[in-house]
């Protein structure tokens, strides 16, 4: 399949079916014969979703009348054409011709002249069209209006920088399995394999590749020497400050990155329980632990229904990586800007509150619960923790003396793009 046509089908699934981008890409990858073609499909799909609001604003100016709902495929094709012209190093004539020649594949020969005209008119009017884009916040920052409002409310001085960071490609970061190899030794392996990388600044186990590569090309990946994980996510496990002989619960554990990191840091724990509600996602935890040669007790259960799975023995540490809006990882998942809705937040904050309330009785006296999200919104983070503290006299906010992130009223926040990390929130609660 033509990689550009495949990107049309990927975007169509996101826009029409609400399918997430990785699953949509997976549905077409087997039909693209070579790695170079798959890489192009992925670049086009991610790029259009990163810049979709501005591209749509430009397209609307160029069309004599809006496209019909049944022509979503044509809209996707035009967005791909515009994206190549504006954001990629594709010669203008090639971007136009490659886009135009795909109209028959969509069974829309009638649109051939229209597609050609739209793209050529963009080339003639680019300056004025781009100037119009800058006038509206949605198209200027490539975010939906509701999300811009939420960012402004949570981070009045930083929201523009957050939006900008959300639209940049994310680096590929690795976590070295310290049980098998040191970070410096693995860095040397990467250099010998002509895959340059640098040490992460804050994670003692982290490396950041200068250029992303397929995981199968990473030395020792299948043997469990490393995992792919952003540096911000790697900072969670050390905050538990666990010790040998302790019992730990990793709630909402999938896909298992933090579970594995805990075991890599503290191999002599008495027990680590990895809890996950969705069976297929629990399988991903199992697969990751097997690859890394690590062991945990896997529990298929609901964090809000503890009576169904808890054995009555309290935990010394609980890690709650709570379900959230994922607004801190938009640079990795640009489809979030299209799939997430403002009214999702009420359900998410309610779920977070329910899980916190359900897990707190499972924590031993003197124990610590680490609450994390990959959100940048206050209602899911510091406001959620403040509310919990107001309801529980036996809970205290543990001070975090950190040289990274931004202190909030209750916890620490990394904003997207800071030190090239994802957006992440952390709060430690100590039980009296």
C-alpha positions as CSV (number, residue, x, y, z in Angstrom):
1,X,0.0,0.0,0.0
2,X,1.1,3.5,-0.8
3,X,2.4,5.0,2.6
4,X,0.5,8.3,2.0
5,X,-2.7,6.4,1.3
6,X,-2.1,4.3,4.4
7,X,-1.9,7.6,6.4
8,X,-5.3,8.6,5.0
9,X,-6.8,5.5,6.4
10,X,-5.0,5.9,9.8
11,X,-6.3,9.5,10.1
12,X,-9.8,8.5,9.0
13,X,-9.9,5.9,11.8
14,X,-8.9,8.6,14.4
15,X,-11.4,11.2,13.1
16,X,-14.4,9.0,12.3
17,X,-14.1,6.1,14.7
18,X,-12.3,7.7,17.6
19,X,-9.6,5.0,17.4
20,X,-6.3,5.7,19.1
21,X,-3.3,6.4,16.9
22,X,-1.1,3.3,17.7
23,X,-4.0,0.9,17.0
24,X,-4.9,2.7,13.8
25,X,-1.2,2.5,12.6
26,X,-1.1,-1.1,13.6
27,X,-4.1,-1.8,11.3
28,X,-2.2,-0.7,8.2
29,X,1.5,-1.6,9.0
30,X,1.2,-5.1,7.6
31,X,0.0,-3.7,4.3
32,X,3.1,-1.5,3.9
33,X,6.0,-3.7,2.6
34,X,9.0,-1.9,3.9
35,X,10.3,-0.1,7.0
36,X,10.9,3.2,5.1
37,X,7.2,3.2,4.0
38,X,5.9,2.5,7.5
39,X,8.1,5.3,8.8
40,X,6.6,7.7,6.3
41,X,3.0,6.7,7.2
42,X,3.8,7.2,10.9
43,X,5.5,10.6,10.3
44,X,2.5,11.8,8.3
45,X,-0.1,10.5,10.8
46,X,1.7,12.0,13.8
47,X,2.4,15.2,12.0
48,X,-1.1,15.9,10.8
49,X,-2.5,15.2,14.3
50,X,0.1,17.5,15.9
51,X,-0.8,20.4,13.5
52,X,-4.3,19.4,12.6
53,X,-6.1,22.5,13.9
54,X,-3.9,24.9,11.9
55,X,-4.0,22.7,8.8
56,X,-7.8,22.6,9.0
57,X,-7.9,26.3,9.4
58,X,-5.8,26.7,6.2
59,X,-7.9,24.2,4.4
60,X,-11.1,25.9,5.3
61,X,-9.8,29.2,3.7
62,X,-8.8,27.4,0.5
63,X,-12.1,25.5,-0.1
64,X,-14.9,27.2,-1.9
65,X,-17.3,25.3,0.3
66,X,-16.8,22.9,3.2
67,X,-16.3,19.2,2.5
68,X,-19.3,16.9,3.2
69,X,-19.1,14.5,6.2
70,X,-18.8,11.6,3.8
71,X,-15.6,13.1,2.4
72,X,-13.4,12.7,5.5
73,X,-11.0,10.6,3.5
74,X,-10.6,13.6,1.1
75,X,-10.1,15.9,4.0
76,X,-7.3,13.6,5.4
77,X,-5.7,13.5,2.0
78,X,-5.6,17.3,1.7
79,X,-4.3,17.7,5.3
80,X,-1.5,15.3,4.4
81,X,-0.7,17.3,1.3
82,X,-0.6,20.6,3.2
83,X,1.5,19.0,6.0
84,X,4.1,17.9,3.6
85,X,4.4,21.3,2.0
86,X,4.5,23.2,5.3
87,X,6.3,21.0,7.7
88,X,8.3,18.4,5.8
89,X,11.3,18.6,3.5
90,X,9.3,17.4,0.5
91,X,9.7,19.4,-2.7
92,X,6.5,21.4,-3.3
93,X,5.9,19.8,-6.7
94,X,6.3,16.3,-5.3
95,X,3.9,17.0,-2.4
96,X,1.3,18.2,-4.8
97,X,1.7,15.5,-7.4
98,X,1.9,12.6,-4.9
99,X,-1.3,13.9,-3.2
100,X,-3.2,14.4,-6.4
101,X,-2.5,11.0,-7.8
102,X,-4.1,9.3,-4.8
103,X,-7.6,10.6,-5.5
104,X,-8.5,7.6,-7.8
105,X,-7.5,5.3,-4.9
106,X,-10.2,7.0,-2.8
107,X,-12.6,6.4,-5.8
108,X,-12.9,10.2,-6.1
109,X,-11.6,11.0,-9.5
110,X,-13.9,14.1,-9.5
111,X,-11.7,15.6,-6.8
112,X,-8.4,15.4,-8.7
113,X,-8.6,19.0,-10.0
114,X,-9.9,20.3,-6.7
115,X,-7.0,18.8,-4.8
116,X,-4.5,20.1,-7.3
117,X,-6.1,23.6,-7.1
118,X,-6.2,23.7,-3.3
119,X,-2.5,22.8,-2.9
120,X,-1.3,25.1,-5.6
121,X,-3.4,27.9,-4.2
122,X,-1.7,27.4,-0.9
123,X,1.7,27.8,-2.5
124,X,0.5,31.1,-4.0
125,X,-1.1,32.4,-0.9
126,X,1.0,30.9,1.9
127,X,2.0,34.1,3.7
128,X,-1.6,35.4,4.0
129,X,-3.0,32.0,4.9
130,X,-0.5,31.5,7.7
131,X,-1.1,35.0,9.0
132,X,-4.8,34.2,9.4
133,X,-3.9,31.0,11.3
134,X,-2.0,33.1,13.9
135,X,-5.1,35.2,14.7
136,X,-7.1,32.4,16.5
137,X,-5.7,30.6,19.5
138,X,-7.0,27.1,18.5
139,X,-5.2,27.2,15.2
140,X,-2.2,29.2,16.5
141,X,-1.4,26.7,19.3
142,X,-2.9,23.6,17.6
143,X,-5.1,22.7,20.6
144,X,-8.8,22.5,21.1
145,X,-10.4,25.5,22.9
146,X,-11.4,23.5,26.0
147,X,-7.8,22.3,26.5
148,X,-6.3,25.7,26.1
149,X,-8.7,27.0,28.7
150,X,-7.7,24.2,31.1
151,X,-4.0,24.8,30.5
152,X,-4.4,28.6,31.1
153,X,-6.3,27.9,34.4
154,X,-3.7,25.5,35.7
155,X,-0.6,27.2,34.4
156,X,-1.3,30.9,33.6
157,X,2.4,31.7,33.1
158,X,3.3,28.5,31.3
159,X,0.4,27.4,29.1
160,X,1.9,28.7,25.8
161,X,5.1,26.9,26.5
162,X,3.2,23.7,27.3
163,X,1.2,23.9,24.1
164,X,4.3,24.5,22.1
165,X,6.0,21.5,23.8
166,X,3.0,19.3,23.1
167,X,3.5,19.9,19.4
168,X,7.1,18.8,19.3
169,X,8.2,15.2,18.6
170,X,9.2,13.3,21.8
171,X,12.7,11.8,22.2
172,X,13.2,8.0,22.6
173,X,14.4,7.4,26.2
174,X,15.6,4.2,27.7
175,X,15.7,2.8,31.2
176,X,18.7,0.5,31.8
177,X,18.0,-2.7,33.8
178,X,20.6,-2.2,36.6
179,X,20.2,-5.9,37.6
180,X,21.9,-6.8,34.3
181,X,24.1,-4.0,33.1
182,X,25.2,-0.5,34.2
183,X,24.1,2.6,32.4
184,X,27.6,3.4,31.4
185,X,28.2,-0.1,30.0
186,X,25.0,0.1,28.0
187,X,25.9,3.6,26.7
188,X,29.1,2.1,25.4
189,X,27.2,-0.7,23.7
190,X,25.0,1.9,21.9
191,X,28.0,3.8,20.8
192,X,29.6,0.6,19.4
193,X,26.3,0.0,17.5
194,X,26.4,3.5,16.0
195,X,23.4,4.6,18.0
196,X,24.5,7.7,19.8
197,X,22.8,8.5,23.1
198,X,23.3,10.8,26.2
199,X,22.8,10.3,29.9
200,X,19.5,11.5,31.3
201,X,20.1,14.3,33.8
202,X,17.9,13.2,36.7
203,X,17.2,9.4,36.3
204,X,20.1,7.3,37.4
205,X,19.0,4.6,35.0
206,X,18.1,6.8,32.0
207,X,19.5,7.2,28.6
208,X,18.2,9.4,25.7
209,X,18.8,8.4,22.1
210,X,19.7,11.2,19.8
211,X,17.7,9.4,17.0
212,X,14.8,7.0,17.6
213,X,15.2,3.5,16.3
214,X,12.9,0.4,16.2
215,X,13.3,-1.4,19.6
216,X,14.5,-4.6,17.8
217,X,17.6,-2.7,16.8
218,X,18.6,-1.9,20.4
219,X,21.4,-4.1,21.7
220,X,20.0,-6.6,24.2
221,X,16.4,-5.5,24.2
222,X,15.0,-9.0,23.9
223,X,17.3,-10.1,26.7
224,X,15.9,-7.5,29.0
225,X,18.9,-5.1,29.2
226,X,16.7,-2.1,28.7
227,X,13.2,-0.8,28.5
228,X,11.7,2.2,26.6
229,X,10.4,4.7,29.2
230,X,10.5,8.5,29.4
231,X,12.8,10.0,32.0
232,X,9.8,11.6,33.8
233,X,8.2,8.1,34.3
234,X,11.6,6.8,35.5
235,X,11.5,9.3,38.4
236,X,8.5,7.7,40.1
237,X,9.9,4.4,41.5
238,X,12.8,6.0,43.4
239,X,10.4,8.3,45.2
240,X,8.9,5.2,47.0
241,X,12.1,5.0,49.1
242,X,11.4,1.3,49.6
243,X,13.6,-1.2,51.4
244,X,14.4,-4.9,51.3
245,X,11.7,-7.0,52.9
246,X,8.8,-4.6,52.3
247,X,5.5,-5.3,50.5
248,X,4.6,-3.0,47.6
249,X,1.4,-2.6,45.6
250,X,1.6,-1.1,42.1
251,X,-2.0,-0.2,41.3
252,X,-3.0,0.4,37.7
253,X,0.2,-1.3,36.7
254,X,0.0,-1.7,33.0
255,X,2.1,-1.8,30.9
256,X,4.5,-2.6,33.7
257,X,7.3,-0.1,33.3
258,X,7.1,1.2,36.9
259,X,6.5,-2.3,38.2
260,X,9.7,-3.4,36.5
261,X,11.7,-0.4,37.7
262,X,10.7,-1.0,41.3
263,X,12.0,-4.6,41.0
264,X,15.2,-3.5,39.3
265,X,16.0,-1.1,42.2
266,X,14.9,-3.3,45.0
267,X,15.3,-7.0,44.0
268,X,14.9,-8.2,47.7
269,X,11.4,-7.1,48.3
270,X,9.2,-9.6,50.2
271,X,6.4,-9.1,47.6
272,X,5.4,-6.8,44.8
273,X,1.8,-7.0,43.7
274,X,1.0,-5.6,40.2
275,X,-2.7,-4.8,39.9
276,X,-4.5,-4.2,36.6
277,X,-8.2,-4.2,35.8
278,X,-8.1,-5.1,32.1
279,X,-6.8,-8.7,31.4
280,X,-5.2,-7.8,28.1
281,X,-3.2,-5.0,29.8
282,X,-2.2,-7.3,32.5
283,X,-0.7,-9.6,29.8
284,X,1.5,-6.7,28.8
285,X,2.8,-6.5,32.3
286,X,3.5,-10.2,32.3
287,X,5.3,-10.0,28.9
288,X,7.5,-7.1,30.1
289,X,8.5,-8.7,33.3
290,X,9.4,-12.0,31.5
291,X,11.6,-10.1,29.0
292,X,13.3,-8.3,31.9
293,X,13.7,-11.6,33.9
294,X,11.7,-10.1,36.8
295,X,8.9,-11.6,39.0
296,X,5.9,-10.0,40.6
297,X,2.5,-11.3,41.7
298,X,0.0,-10.3,39.0
299,X,-3.5,-9.5,40.1
300,X,-6.4,-9.0,37.7
301,X,-8.7,-6.7,39.7
302,X,-10.3,-3.3,40.1
303,X,-8.5,-0.9,42.4
304,X,-11.9,0.4,43.7
305,X,-13.1,-3.1,44.6
306,X,-10.3,-4.2,47.0
307,X,-12.5,-6.8,48.7
308,X,-12.4,-8.9,45.6
309,X,-8.6,-9.4,45.5
310,X,-6.8,-8.0,48.7
311,X,-5.5,-10.7,51.1
312,X,-5.8,-8.5,54.2
313,X,-2.0,-7.9,54.6
314,X,-1.2,-4.2,54.5
315,X,1.4,-2.7,52.1
316,X,4.5,-0.7,53.1
317,X,4.3,1.2,49.9
318,X,1.6,1.8,47.3
319,X,2.3,3.3,43.8
320,X,-0.9,4.7,42.3
321,X,-0.3,5.7,38.7
322,X,-3.8,7.0,38.3
323,X,-6.0,7.0,35.2
324,X,-5.9,10.5,33.9
325,X,-6.3,12.8,30.9
326,X,-2.8,12.1,29.7
327,X,-2.4,15.8,28.9
328,X,1.3,15.6,29.9
329,X,2.1,13.1,27.1
330,X,0.4,14.8,24.1
331,X,3.7,15.1,22.3
332,X,3.8,11.2,22.3
333,X,0.1,10.8,21.7
334,X,-1.2,13.8,19.6
335,X,-4.5,12.0,19.0
336,X,-5.4,12.9,22.6
337,X,-6.2,16.4,21.3
338,X,-9.0,14.9,19.2
339,X,-10.1,11.9,21.3
340,X,-10.3,13.6,24.8
341,X,-13.2,15.8,25.7
342,X,-13.7,18.4,28.4
343,X,-16.5,16.4,30.1
344,X,-14.1,13.4,30.4
345,X,-12.4,15.2,33.3
346,X,-15.3,14.8,35.7
347,X,-15.3,11.0,35.3
348,X,-11.5,10.8,35.5
349,X,-11.3,12.9,38.7
350,X,-14.1,10.9,40.2
351,X,-12.3,7.6,39.4
352,X,-9.0,9.0,40.9
353,X,-10.8,10.0,44.1
354,X,-12.5,6.5,44.3
355,X,-9.2,4.7,43.9
356,X,-7.4,6.9,46.4
357,X,-10.1,6.3,49.0
358,X,-10.2,2.5,48.3
359,X,-6.4,2.0,48.5
360,X,-5.7,4.1,51.6
361,X,-6.9,1.4,54.1
362,X,-4.5,-1.1,52.5
363,X,-1.5,1.0,53.5
364,X,0.3,0.2,56.7
365,X,0.8,2.7,59.5
366,X,4.0,4.7,58.6
367,X,3.7,3.6,55.0
368,X,3.7,5.8,52.0
369,X,1.5,6.1,48.9
370,X,2.9,7.7,45.8
371,X,0.3,9.3,43.6
372,X,1.4,10.0,40.0
373,X,-0.3,11.1,36.8
374,X,0.8,12.0,33.3
375,X,-1.5,15.0,33.5
376,X,-0.7,18.7,33.8
377,X,-4.2,19.7,35.0
378,X,-4.6,20.9,38.6
379,X,-7.9,19.1,39.2
380,X,-6.2,15.8,38.6
381,X,-3.1,16.6,40.5
382,X,-2.5,19.0,43.4
383,X,-6.2,19.8,43.8
384,X,-7.0,16.1,44.0
385,X,-4.4,15.6,46.7
386,X,-5.5,18.7,48.7
387,X,-9.1,17.3,48.7
388,X,-7.8,13.9,49.9
389,X,-5.7,15.4,52.7
390,X,-8.7,17.5,53.9
391,X,-10.7,14.2,54.3
392,X,-8.0,12.1,56.0
393,X,-6.5,13.2,59.3
394,X,-4.1,10.2,59.1
395,X,-2.6,11.4,55.8
396,X,0.4,13.8,55.6
397,X,2.0,15.2,52.5
398,X,5.6,14.0,52.5
399,X,8.0,16.8,51.5
400,X,9.8,16.3,48.2
401,X,13.3,17.8,48.2
402,X,13.9,17.6,44.5
403,X,16.2,19.3,42.0
404,X,13.7,18.9,39.1
405,X,10.1,20.0,38.4
406,X,7.9,22.7,39.8
407,X,6.5,22.7,43.3
408,X,2.7,22.9,43.5
409,X,0.4,23.4,46.5
410,X,0.5,19.6,47.0
411,X,3.2,17.7,45.0
412,X,5.7,18.3,42.2
413,X,4.9,18.8,38.5
414,X,7.2,18.4,35.5
415,X,5.8,20.3,32.5
416,X,6.0,18.8,29.0
417,X,9.4,19.6,27.4
418,X,11.2,20.5,30.6
419,X,14.7,18.9,30.2
420,X,13.1,17.1,27.3
421,X,10.8,15.1,29.6
422,X,7.0,14.3,29.5
423,X,4.6,16.1,31.7
424,X,4.3,14.2,35.1
425,X,2.9,14.8,38.6
426,X,4.1,13.3,41.8
427,X,2.8,13.5,45.4
428,X,3.9,11.3,48.4
429,X,1.3,10.7,51.2
430,X,2.6,9.3,54.5
431,X,0.2,7.4,56.8
432,X,0.3,8.2,60.5
